Amino acid sequence: MKKGSLIFMFLSMTLALFAFDKGDEEIVKYEKYGSFHNVGTGNYRYFIKDIEGLKEAVGQGIFPDFDGIKTDSDYIEAEIGGKMEGYLWDFIDKKRDYLVNFYKWATTPGEPLGVKLFYVGYALEKAGMVKQAIKSYHAILIHHPKSVSYTYWHTPIYLGKISIDRIHLLTRKYPEMGIKLVDARIKIENGFDNDVVNDKYTFINPGKLIKVKPSEVRNTPVDLSKLKVIETRGGENVSLKKYDNGHWQLYVKKKPFFVRGVGYSPNQVGKSPDYGTLQVHKDWQLIDLNSNNKNDVFFESYVDKNKNNSRDKNEPRVGDARLLKDMGVNTLRLYHHCYNKKLFRELYKKYGFYIILGDYLGAYTIGSGADWHMGTDYSNPEHRKNMIASVKKMVKEFKNEPYVLMWALGNEINYGYVNNAKDEPEIFYEFVNEVSRIIHKMDPTRPVVLCNGETHNIDIFAKNSPETDIFGINSYRGYLGFGDSLWSAVKETAGKPVLVVEYGCCAYAANMDLEKAEQAQMEYHRGNWDDIWYNRGGNGYGNCLGGVVFEWTDEWWKAGTGTDPSIHDTQPQFGLPFIDGWSYEEWLGICSQGDGSDSPYLRQPRKVYYYYKKAWNQD
């Protein structure tokens, strides 16, 4: 029996354990209980005609049958036992009794119905009741497709679009269900900024859930070699080709290349840029503590097999280069310039590693000459001059190096952290376009990628940055992957290929042992990579060029100014859809540094390392 079949059998057994009424219909026939109006327009509505019949079809806890769940014996037991007492928003991932979370969200008063349905669906999904979760997500599309929730930073989450994502991702994850969502689509004009007031829904189709053979859930791959090339970017070293079906393929030396990348900056425990003891993007390239003319991290790290935080006789110094190569890595992302040309020539020659070579383009005021408290101003002539000079210096020095895969600009600059890109996005993206044009003139043989934060302002990017070849995205959307709302946004709005230049998950969660947290981290990466691979050229949306995992090792200084960089901090920094709903910035590594006593040499590869070692060496 296949692994997927075993998983689905487990989920089916789990479903049977929960006694509440799951409804009479696995796929609800909504046309029996109401009528659809204005499908395919912004004025779409569904009107219920037989509410009692619909309640029986959907089951308890899903609209319109929220009240019925209160008669369930498990609900009554949870209520009497006080399990549902507490702050509503803790009943997502902080509290991990997902059946209780389901009861809490299904019965909470005052929340918008679409928001209730979404977190009911999420609780059901995490409880293993996937079919019921899909019912809840589809109910959002039927009844409340314009529902909006908000992130930790109070940026909007369009729950209709996200529900489409989750249904597609879940049905692909469990093809044994034989369920597929077809024709569902929501289009929102002005939907890539933070202002919901200016949103205009131009197209809503809730789609239909249909029964199919398990083999029909996923798309059939397309042979791109049989299609016509309609656009080419880049040049003789690295090129991008767009085919007449809208798919993209990256080529290196005229051979297909899919980025299996890692964000690499293995900083030494105890040092921090906040205290002037660490140059984050430079020190690791030059580090040679024992003065033997070998880079300490690439060539002298070792695997602490028994996790005793010291190197034993059976633990040779293999080096990160060997570990990365064995993992299947072909690309490293350097965020801001390269400081050791000799090192990367050696890594390219011996291990075949390419680098995505970046310039921060004024992010965190690096390269702009701006005062930190004022921030980079993309309309300031002096700041622009400084940033252009920084980029020119990088390209001039490295354009003839064979290991450079592409040029990368920025890192989440659009979020507006110590800069004005958030307030004046047109000016920022016009500057990105100017810099891209300069790079193309200096080096017409490679593409340029912008490293954007999410799809935020992609419409403005599309209008103002035609010279930029690739839309790069830092994205952390959860354990299932990224979803259609990412791939379709880039394809339909920008028409460019997309490279996921950052994704990952921390290996820590409150009130969870490290073994289970490692497993959860691995499952998160599995879902993300599956979605990246599914949408490669020739499959899915066909516009993904690969992904860059963030990051190789834990960085112990990341908790922020005022914290001790010699302590592996477990304080949550901000909300993200990680294991318990929070980000622990010092725990994102594919490898742990143990207790830090033998940094920068010691490596304790986590479960996610071995997942990639298998996945990246067989794709």
MIPA-42267 format. One record per residue (C-alpha): z, y, x negated. Coordinates in pm, 1 decimal, decimal comma. Layout:
% MIPA-42267
c3  c2  c1
Z  Y  X;
...
END
This chain:
% MIPA-42267
c3  c2  c1
0,0  0,0  0,0;
-87,1  347,3  -127,7;
184,7  594,9  -221,1;
72,1  834,4  53,4;
108,2  557,2  311,2;
461,2  485,9  193,3;
551,5  853,1  220,4;
408,9  875,2  569,6;
592,1  558,3  672,9;
914,7  716,1  548,8;
844,0  1031,7  748,2;
770,9  826,6  1058,6;
1101,5  641,0  1016,5;
1279,9  973,8  966,3;
1124,7  1108,8  1284,5;
1260,5  813,9  1479,6;
1614,8  891,0  1364,8;
1618,7  1225,6  1545,8;
1676,9  1164,7  1915,0;
1560,0  1488,3  2075,4;
1247,0  1481,5  2291,3;
934,6  1517,1  2072,2;
703,7  1574,7  2368,0;
445,3  1359,8  2539,9;
145,2  1470,0  2333,1;
97,2  1432,7  1959,0;
-177,6  1695,7  1982,2;
-111,3  1931,8  2269,8;
-404,9  1977,4  2507,8;
-345,5  2346,3  2574,5;
-651,2  2377,4  2798,6;
-465,2  2157,2  3052,8;
-171,0  2396,1  3082,8;
-333,7  2738,4  3061,3;
-644,2  2939,8  2984,4;
-785,7  3102,5  2671,5;
-923,3  3455,6  2689,8;
-1127,8  3660,5  2441,5;
-1131,5  3395,1  2169,2;
-1293,6  3538,0  1856,0;
-1184,7  3895,2  1925,1;
-879,5  4103,3  1844,5;
-778,5  4086,4  2211,9;
-729,7  3710,2  2223,4;
-466,4  3583,9  2473,0;
-348,7  3250,5  2610,8;
-207,3  3246,9  2964,1;
23,2  2962,0  3069,7;
-43,6  2817,8  3414,8;
167,9  2501,3  3406,0;
481,1  2582,5  3209,7;
667,0  2262,5  3301,8;
373,3  2047,6  3198,3;
348,8  2238,1  2868,6;
720,7  2187,9  2802,8;
681,5  1815,1  2847,6;
380,9  1812,7  2615,4;
530,7  2010,1  2322,6;
884,8  1871,5  2330,7;
1223,6  2029,4  2284,7;
1268,5  2321,1  2046,0;
907,4  2437,1  2054,9;
789,1  2720,6  2278,3;
820,4  2728,3  2571,7;
1098,2  2464,4  2566,8;
1370,2  2627,8  2357,4;
1650,7  2576,4  2608,3;
1594,3  2200,7  2652,6;
1721,7  2129,4  2301,6;
2072,5  2236,8  2401,9;
2116,3  1911,4  2593,2;
2051,6  1698,8  2284,6;
2358,2  1507,7  2164,4;
2296,9  1598,5  1798,4;
2274,9  1966,7  1893,0;
2601,2  1948,0  2085,7;
2769,4  1772,4  1794,3;
2641,3  2036,2  1548,9;
2760,0  2319,8  1771,7;
3105,8  2170,0  1833,3;
3140,1  2093,9  1461,8;
3069,6  2456,9  1371,1;
2763,8  2364,0  1165,2;
2556,4  2640,7  1319,6;
2801,1  2920,2  1248,0;
2687,9  3176,3  993,5;
2415,2  3421,8  899,0;
2082,9  3324,2  1057,9;
1872,7  3377,8  743,6;
2087,1  3135,9  546,2;
1945,5  2861,3  773,1;
1615,1  2840,2  587,0;
1675,8  2697,0  240,0;
2025,4  2807,2  143,4;
2167,6  2560,5  395,0;
1972,3  2239,2  348,4;
2069,6  2043,2  658,7;
1727,0  2101,1  807,6;
1799,5  1939,0  1143,8;
2082,4  2189,5  1189,8;
1848,1  2465,1  1073,4;
1602,1  2354,8  1341,2;
1872,2  2377,2  1609,9;
1985,5  2716,4  1481,4;
1640,4  2872,1  1489,4;
1537,0  2708,4  1818,1;
1839,0  2850,6  1999,2;
1897,1  3184,6  1826,8;
1861,7  3481,8  2062,0;
1699,9  3815,0  1981,7;
1439,8  3710,1  1724,4;
1068,2  3754,6  1799,5;
924,0  3432,3  1937,4;
664,8  3399,8  1662,8;
932,8  3433,3  1394,7;
1148,2  3173,5  1571,4;
855,6  2931,9  1592,6;
773,4  2972,3  1225,3;
1121,2  2888,7  1102,0;
1155,3  2612,5  1360,1;
837,3  2468,4  1211,8;
964,2  2511,2  857,0;
1292,0  2334,5  938,0;
1105,4  2048,0  1105,2;
869,7  2023,8  808,1;
1155,6  2007,1  558,1;
1339,1  1754,5  777,5;
1039,1  1523,7  749,5;
913,4  1574,1  1105,1;
569,8  1689,3  995,0;
378,8  1629,3  1319,1;
638,0  1824,9  1512,0;
624,7  2102,4  1251,3;
248,3  2124,1  1295,5;
301,1  2159,7  1670,8;
531,4  2455,4  1608,2;
291,2  2626,3  1366,3;
2,5  2574,0  1605,9;
212,6  2718,5  1889,4;
225,9  3043,3  1688,2;
-153,5  3051,7  1679,0;
-175,3  2978,9  2052,3;
91,4  3220,0  2177,3;
185,2  3470,2  1904,3;
-90,2  3497,1  1638,0;
0,1  3858,2  1555,7;
359,8  3777,6  1459,2;
495,0  3941,6  1144,4;
798,4  3864,7  930,6;
902,8  4023,7  600,7;
973,3  3921,0  242,1;
1280,3  4001,6  33,7;
1103,0  4326,6  -65,7;
1023,7  4406,2  298,7;
651,5  4346,2  257,6;
481,9  4192,3  563,0;
415,0  3821,1  608,5;
143,9  3755,3  865,9;
279,3  3442,1  1030,0;
-42,8  3356,0  1210,8;
-232,7  3335,3  881,2;
51,4  3155,0  707,7;
69,4  2903,7  993,9;
-298,0  2821,2  939,9;
-216,6  2771,8  571,2;
71,6  2538,3  639,5;
-118,3  2324,3  888,4;
-408,4  2278,4  646,2;
-176,0  2206,0  354,1;
37,8  1959,5  551,2;
-256,8  1770,5  697,1;
-406,4  1738,8  347,6;
-71,1  1630,8  205,3;
-37,1  1360,2  471,5;
-393,4  1251,8  556,4;
-250,7  932,3  707,8;
-167,4  1136,4  1018,8;
-537,2  1173,9  1086,0;
-492,8  1531,8  1208,2;
-717,6  1824,2  1121,4;
-720,9  2189,6  1226,8;
-1069,2  2326,6  1296,7;
-1205,0  2675,9  1369,7;
-871,2  2857,1  1327,4;
-915,5  3205,3  1183,6;
-745,6  3544,6  1193,4;
-897,7  3862,0  1048,9;
-694,6  4180,2  1003,0;
-848,4  4507,9  898,1;
-614,7  4696,2  658,6;
-409,9  4379,5  620,8;
-367,0  4391,8  242,3;
-124,7  4684,1  221,9;
240,7  4712,6  326,6;
180,7  4922,6  638,5;
158,8  4711,1  954,6;
106,9  5023,9  1165,8;
-253,2  5059,5  1048,6;
-337,1  4691,7  1105,6;
-629,6  4615,7  1331,9;
-689,7  4257,8  1442,1;
-1065,0  4205,2  1462,4;
-1087,1  3828,1  1508,7;
-843,7  3566,3  1640,7;
-923,9  3203,2  1706,9;
-624,1  2969,2  1730,4;
-848,9  2672,8  1654,4;
-796,1  2315,8  1766,1;
-607,2  2021,8  1627,1;
-823,9  1711,6  1639,9;
-786,3  1344,8  1549,7;
-999,5  1227,4  1259,4;
-1010,8  937,5  1017,4;
-774,3  989,8  720,5;
-1078,4  1001,9  492,2;
-1214,0  1297,1  691,2;
-910,6  1524,6  652,7;
-1018,3  1652,6  312,1;
-1362,4  1800,1  244,7;
-1625,1  1592,8  71,4;
-1698,5  1731,9  -278,5;
-2035,6  1896,0  -341,3;
-2251,2  1836,3  -650,6;
-2304,9  2190,5  -781,6;
-2579,2  2077,7  -1019,8;
-2804,6  2029,0  -719,3;
-2752,9  2384,2  -593,1;
-2919,3  2711,7  -689,4;
-2739,4  2961,9  -914,2;
-2747,9  3307,3  -752,3;
-2529,3  3506,5  -991,3;
-2418,0  3478,4  -1354,4;
-2141,7  3673,1  -1529,1;
-2011,4  3659,3  -1883,5;
-2237,9  3548,6  -2166,3;
-2312,5  3293,5  -2433,9;
-1949,3  3205,5  -2513,8;
-1807,5  3188,7  -2163,2;
-2002,2  3224,9  -1840,3;
-1940,7  3225,8  -1468,5;
-2200,5  3092,8  -1227,8;
-2208,4  3146,9  -854,0;
-2403,0  2897,8  -642,5;
-2583,7  2951,7  -315,0;
-2295,6  2792,3  -119,5;
-2061,6  3065,3  -251,3;
-1883,8  2838,7  -500,7;
-1806,7  2937,9  -859,9;
-1793,2  2741,9  -1185,0;
-1661,3  2849,2  -1525,8;
-1860,4  2728,3  -1827,0;
-1756,3  2719,3  -2193,0;
-2029,9  2637,5  -2441,2;
-2245,7  2555,4  -2138,9;
-2006,3  2284,2  -2018,4;
-1787,3  2304,0  -1703,0;
-1434,9  2421,6  -1785,1;
-1131,3  2421,5  -1554,9;
-829,0  2616,7  -1675,8;
-519,4  2400,5  -1725,8;
-303,8  2673,4  -1864,9;
51,9  2760,9  -1960,2;
218,6  3098,3  -1998,9;
361,5  3060,1  -2347,3;
643,5  3273,9  -2492,7;
921,2  3040,0  -2616,6;
1183,8  3301,1  -2702,3;
1489,1  3222,0  -2908,2;
1815,1  3186,8  -2716,2;
2059,5  3470,5  -2783,1;
1798,7  3740,4  -2833,8;
1684,8  3995,4  -2577,9;
1441,7  4289,1  -2559,0;
1712,2  4472,5  -2365,2;
1919,8  4489,4  -2683,8;
1632,3  4540,9  -2926,5;
1667,9  4193,2  -3080,8;
1351,6  4038,9  -2937,0;
985,8  4139,4  -2927,4;
895,1  3918,2  -2634,0;
522,0  3881,4  -2689,7;
522,5  3889,9  -3068,9;
819,0  3714,6  -3228,9;
725,7  3360,5  -3127,2;
383,1  3400,1  -3285,9;
539,9  3482,2  -3624,7;
865,8  3285,5  -3623,0;
935,4  3081,6  -3939,2;
1313,8  3066,3  -3975,2;
1309,4  2806,4  -4254,1;
1035,9  2988,7  -4450,4;
812,1  2683,0  -4493,5;
492,0  2858,6  -4378,6;
486,8  2666,9  -4049,9;
525,0  2826,7  -3709,7;
861,8  2697,8  -3584,0;
771,3  2653,4  -3216,0;
416,8  2519,4  -3241,6;
477,5  2278,1  -3527,9;
850,3  2207,4  -3566,0;
997,4  2166,3  -3219,8;
1121,8  1821,5  -3116,9;
1203,0  1630,8  -2797,5;
1576,0  1578,2  -2743,0;
1533,2  1237,6  -2579,9;
1900,4  1161,3  -2517,8;
1988,5  1523,7  -2433,1;
2272,6  1546,3  -2683,8;
2151,1  1888,4  -2801,9;
2079,2  1782,3  -3158,9;
1795,0  1612,3  -3341,7;
1855,9  1242,4  -3408,8;
1668,9  1019,6  -3653,8;
1436,0  889,1  -3383,7;
1340,5  1241,1  -3271,7;
1068,1  1367,5  -3507,6;
946,0  1724,1  -3521,8;
628,5  1690,3  -3317,9;
577,3  2059,2  -3235,1;
483,2  2231,7  -2910,8;
115,3  2210,4  -3002,9;
127,7  1830,6  -2980,3;
341,5  1836,8  -2664,0;
104,3  2080,4  -2495,0;
-201,6  1881,2  -2595,9;
-46,1  1559,4  -2463,9;
34,6  1739,7  -2138,8;
-335,1  1818,5  -2092,8;
-317,4  2192,6  -2158,5;
-642,4  2357,2  -2265,3;
-548,0  2725,6  -2233,8;
-255,6  2951,5  -2323,4;
-203,1  3291,8  -2165,4;
-100,6  3570,7  -2404,3;
22,1  3867,0  -2203,1;
-23,1  4143,9  -2459,1;
-235,0  4108,1  -2771,9;
-240,6  3846,5  -3045,8;
-40,7  3894,3  -3364,8;
-130,2  3580,5  -3560,9;
-503,3  3523,3  -3586,9;
-458,6  3248,2  -3846,0;
-224,9  3052,6  -3615,2;
-464,6  3053,3  -3320,5;
-758,1  2958,3  -3536,5;
-559,0  2653,4  -3643,8;
-457,4  2570,6  -3285,7;
-819,1  2597,5  -3174,3;
-952,3  2386,1  -3460,1;
-690,5  2107,2  -3440,3;
-602,8  2103,4  -3069,7;
-886,6  2283,0  -2893,0;
-662,9  2549,9  -2735,1;
-827,4  2858,1  -2587,5;
-634,3  3174,8  -2507,3;
-653,8  3422,3  -2223,8;
-595,4  3734,1  -2430,7;
-433,1  4017,3  -2242,6;
-348,9  4383,0  -2260,5;
-72,9  4506,4  -2031,2;
-280,5  4813,5  -1941,3;
29,1  5027,4  -1899,0;
243,6  4768,0  -1720,1;
610,4  4834,8  -1802,6;
467,1  5148,1  -1979,9;
334,7  4924,7  -2261,6;
25,6  5083,0  -2413,4;
28,1  5400,8  -2205,6;
281,8  5598,7  -2407,5;
459,6  5694,0  -2084,8;
828,7  5756,6  -2058,2;
1001,7  5459,0  -1889,7;
1173,4  5673,9  -1627,6;
848,9  5848,6  -1533,9;
624,1  5542,5  -1555,6;
255,5  5501,9  -1630,9;
38,8  5750,5  -1441,9;
-316,0  5619,2  -1400,1;
-446,2  5970,2  -1333,4;
-290,3  6110,4  -1651,6;
-565,7  6170,5  -1912,6;
-331,3  6106,9  -2205,8;
-202,6  5780,4  -2060,2;
-559,3  5665,7  -1988,4;
-669,8  5754,8  -2339,5;
-382,0  5554,4  -2490,5;
-449,9  5248,8  -2275,3;
-822,6  5250,3  -2347,4;
-748,0  5274,6  -2718,7;
-513,7  4974,3  -2690,7;
-777,1  4764,3  -2514,5;
-1050,9  4867,1  -2757,7;
-833,3  4770,5  -3053,0;
-774,5  4424,4  -2905,3;
-1138,6  4356,3  -2823,0;
-1270,8  4489,0  -3153,8;
-1031,6  4270,3  -3351,9;
-1077,3  3945,4  -3154,2;
-1424,5  3948,9  -2999,7;
-1557,7  3722,0  -3273,9;
-1273,1  3472,3  -3250,8;
-1392,1  3143,6  -3093,4;
-1060,5  3068,0  -2922,0;
-1070,0  3370,5  -2687,6;
-1161,0  3245,2  -2339,5;
-1148,1  3574,9  -2150,3;
-991,0  3920,2  -2153,8;
-698,5  3981,4  -1916,4;
-582,4  4317,4  -1785,0;
-231,9  4401,0  -1665,3;
38,0  4199,4  -1495,6;
132,5  4276,2  -1134,8;
70,9  4646,9  -1193,0;
-19,5  4687,6  -825,1;
345,5  4638,6  -727,6;
416,4  4985,2  -868,2;
698,2  4891,3  -1104,4;
732,2  5190,6  -1344,0;
383,3  5311,0  -1255,9;
199,1  5486,2  -971,7;
-53,5  5209,2  -891,4;
123,7  5127,6  -565,1;
104,9  5486,3  -445,1;
-247,7  5557,2  -573,7;
-426,3  5221,8  -572,8;
-777,5  5368,1  -564,7;
-716,4  5550,5  -892,4;
-563,9  5240,7  -1050,8;
-846,1  5003,4  -955,1;
-1107,9  5261,2  -1057,9;
-940,4  5267,6  -1399,8;
-947,0  4887,6  -1413,8;
-1319,7  4910,5  -1345,8;
-1368,4  5164,8  -1625,5;
-1181,6  4945,6  -1873,0;
-1376,3  4636,7  -1763,1;
-1701,0  4824,5  -1826,6;
-1581,4  4922,7  -2174,7;
-1492,6  4560,8  -2253,8;
-1831,1  4436,4  -2132,8;
-2005,3  4687,4  -2356,9;
-1799,0  4578,7  -2657,3;
-1816,1  4206,2  -2578,3;
-2080,6  4092,3  -2328,4;
-2008,6  3725,2  -2405,7;
-1686,7  3680,5  -2205,8;
-1554,1  3768,9  -1858,5;
-1269,5  4004,8  -1768,8;
-985,7  3905,6  -1535,2;
-742,6  4139,2  -1360,4;
-391,2  3993,4  -1326,6;
-292,6  4117,0  -981,3;
27,8  4056,6  -792,1;
-71,8  3841,9  -493,8;
-368,9  3953,6  -277,8;
-205,4  4291,4  -225,8;
-475,0  4566,0  -217,9;
-757,8  4320,5  -279,6;
-975,2  4522,2  -41,0;
-930,8  4829,7  -261,3;
-994,7  4619,1  -571,6;
-1316,9  4486,9  -417,8;
-1441,3  4837,9  -346,3;
-1339,8  5000,3  -673,5;
-1364,2  4731,2  -944,7;
-1709,0  4569,4  -930,0;
-1720,4  4542,6  -1312,1;
-1418,5  4309,3  -1318,1;
-1541,3  3951,1  -1316,6;
-1241,3  3749,7  -1197,6;
-959,8  3823,4  -954,4;
-650,5  3686,0  -1124,9;
-338,2  3639,5  -919,7;
30,5  3586,0  -985,2;
141,8  3388,7  -679,5;
460,8  3209,2  -575,7;
410,2  3089,4  -218,3;
610,0  2768,8  -196,7;
599,3  2398,3  -259,4;
290,3  2322,3  -47,6;
58,5  2552,9  -241,8;
-120,6  2881,0  -171,6;
-329,0  2820,2  139,2;
-648,2  2948,2  294,4;
-508,4  3301,3  319,9;
-538,8  3327,9  -59,3;
-870,1  3152,9  -121,5;
-1045,4  3303,5  180,3;
-913,3  3654,2  108,7;
-1063,4  3650,6  -238,9;
-1388,7  3487,0  -128,3;
-1452,7  3700,0  178,6;
-1309,9  4032,2  60,3;
-1394,0  4044,7  -310,2;
-1662,6  3777,7  -348,5;
-1521,9  3694,3  -692,1;
-1383,2  3374,3  -838,9;
-1005,1  3351,7  -853,4;
-781,7  3235,6  -1137,0;
-413,2  3173,2  -1063,2;
-276,0  3339,5  -1376,0;
87,5  3269,9  -1285,3;
256,1  3012,9  -1064,0;
565,5  2797,2  -1093,0;
918,8  2727,8  -976,3;
1266,2  2740,9  -1126,2;
1456,4  2417,5  -1199,1;
1784,6  2542,2  -1057,3;
1926,5  2583,4  -707,8;
2275,7  2664,7  -589,6;
2482,1  2365,3  -478,4;
2226,9  2115,1  -607,5;
2262,8  1897,7  -915,4;
2010,9  1955,3  -1193,9;
1846,7  1615,5  -1149,0;
1755,4  1693,3  -787,4;
1653,6  2047,8  -876,8;
1417,8  1912,2  -1143,6;
1264,2  1682,0  -883,9;
1220,3  1974,3  -643,7;
1060,6  2182,3  -920,9;
817,5  1899,4  -988,5;
725,9  1864,4  -620,4;
663,8  2239,1  -602,8;
423,8  2222,1  -897,9;
254,2  1914,7  -751,8;
174,5  2098,7  -428,3;
51,9  2406,2  -614,9;
-174,3  2216,9  -851,6;
-314,4  2002,8  -570,7;
-418,7  2320,6  -388,3;
-568,4  2472,9  -704,6;
-764,9  2156,2  -781,0;
-876,1  2113,4  -419,3;
-1039,2  2459,6  -419,9;
-1230,2  2420,7  -746,7;
-1605,9  2472,2  -754,8;
-1767,8  2199,9  -544,9;
-1469,4  2152,8  -314,2;
-1260,9  2343,8  -59,4;
-1330,2  2716,3  -84,0;
-1487,6  2648,2  -422,8;
-1376,9  2971,4  -588,6;
-1081,0  2861,0  -802,4;
-1124,4  2847,4  -1179,8;
-786,8  2687,4  -1252,8;
-424,3  2783,3  -1298,1;
-168,6  2899,0  -1553,1;
181,9  2756,2  -1519,7;
467,7  2996,3  -1570,0;
623,7  2900,8  -1806,8;
665,8  2667,2  -2106,0;
1038,1  2711,0  -2184,0;
1332,3  2880,8  -2015,0;
1390,0  3239,2  -2128,5;
1762,3  3309,6  -2133,8;
1738,6  3689,4  -2138,1;
1562,1  3717,1  -1802,0;
1866,6  3775,1  -1578,7;
1855,8  4143,4  -1670,5;
2022,6  4420,2  -1865,3;
2398,2  4371,8  -1896,6;
2381,6  3992,5  -1904,1;
2446,9  3781,4  -2212,1;
2122,8  3627,6  -2352,4;
2324,8  3345,2  -2508,7;
2426,4  3222,8  -2161,2;
2194,4  3034,0  -1927,3;
2253,1  3254,9  -1625,3;
2262,6  3103,1  -1275,5;
2284,8  3424,2  -1073,7;
1995,4  3460,2  -827,5;
1777,8  3764,9  -893,0;
1567,7  3799,9  -576,4;
1432,8  3604,8  -282,3;
1132,3  3377,2  -331,3;
1026,0  3052,3  -160,6;
1177,1  2839,0  -435,4;
1420,0  2549,3  -393,2;
1700,4  2740,9  -219,4;
1506,9  3055,6  -134,0;
1604,4  3242,6  -451,8;
1456,5  3298,5  -794,4;
1661,1  3215,1  -1103,3;
1450,0  3383,4  -1369,0;
1603,4  3195,2  -1660,9;
1508,5  2850,6  -1524,7;
1130,0  2853,4  -1485,0;
1050,5  2640,5  -1788,2;
848,5  2321,3  -1799,7;
1094,5  2245,1  -2079,9;
1464,8  2318,5  -2103,7;
1622,9  2439,6  -2427,5;
1933,1  2230,4  -2358,9;
2257,8  2416,7  -2426,8;
2070,1  2661,8  -2649,9;
2247,3  2560,4  -2970,7;
1928,3  2444,4  -3145,6;
1686,2  2708,8  -3018,9;
1397,8  2761,6  -3075,2;
1335,3  2400,1  -3181,2;
1487,9  2179,2  -2912,3;
1284,4  2069,6  -2610,0;
1401,9  1871,9  -2310,4;
1084,4  1820,3  -2105,0;
1157,0  1825,1  -1733,7;
1001,6  1593,8  -1475,8;
724,8  1845,7  -1413,6;
604,3  1798,1  -1771,8;
539,2  1431,0  -1709,0;
371,4  1508,5  -1377,1;
119,1  1734,2  -1552,5;
79,6  1488,0  -1838,0;
-53,6  1242,1  -1582,1;
-239,9  1481,5  -1350,2;
-411,9  1691,3  -1616,7;
-529,7  1392,9  -1815,6;
-699,7  1219,9  -1524,0;
-865,9  1501,2  -1324,8;
END
